[in-house]
């Protein structure tokens, strides 16, 4: 068995919780300790997997607690903080792990905020992590932990950090946040208010587009039993000017997935899982690539004639609609009102029905059959 095969074997064993087998392999071949995988050292891998027993074993063998590896390139404590593994964060700190705040990607407090883990945030603050350090880079300007929590839509964490900063006499800037993107914060706050905290975000630049669009993912919860995807960045530039309303037109997009729809990074290689995210991103860029616009009732086909989005469904078009949540219909920002459109995948026959009788008629037919705005790849085709 070559090294690559052994790495894959150990990764699988850690993922499956077969820690005793991993211990046996490493004990029999000490050179395995020196391997650095794309995910980092075995400490990094174990931290993300939540395997405290494996962490203790590796620490006893003398592995470096503070080596920066993995994605992002940071120490194991930051990876554990990102996953909300409080017991591992505690153990690593007790064993001498450093709270490295030299870079936001290495800062375990930022990692905990990114993952939305209030308990880890509280533990790190209690143990002296620097609340006041600010970062400036490609995606942030003079940003501290409090404003990072606001940007991520982690309002409970932001409130906690604000109180702690006040307690230590640190300045808390409220009226003029120390980063660009105030309008984006407003949109994030509205979405978080309705659907819950953001768990993950996916950003990507498309050559030729005037905007950089980020897709945010909010997991399902008891009140909202579906996964919410929404964009920010689409409204950084207007889609055009409305002579009727005498105002520039801005928009962001919303799409709802079933609660069990895979949205983890490792599921993105499967087109059957990835296509809703890809279409959300593509539709967000279309007005800025082709100087067009997007409005209620616009239908975009997957080719002509439309082809199914994936082998496991016959849905082949997307239709933009006003959101079911009327409070999200229009979000006031400094630039102007941002219209939010929900993307609803539809069948080709439904597209023809909407073209003939209007999109409101199609929505009425869907409601009559109990069809919601949450994606259902096997739902009834009301155009037949």
Beta strands, then each sheet from edge to edge (+ up, - down):
strand 1: 200-204
strand 2: 213-218
strand 3: 226-232
strand 4: 240-242
strand 5: 247-258
strand 6: 299-301
strand 7: 317-322
strand 8: 330-332
strand 9: 337-346
sheet 1: 1+ 2- 3+ 5- 4+
sheet 2: 1+ 2- 3+ 5- 9- 7+ 6-
sheet 3: 1+ 2- 3+ 5- 9- 8+
end
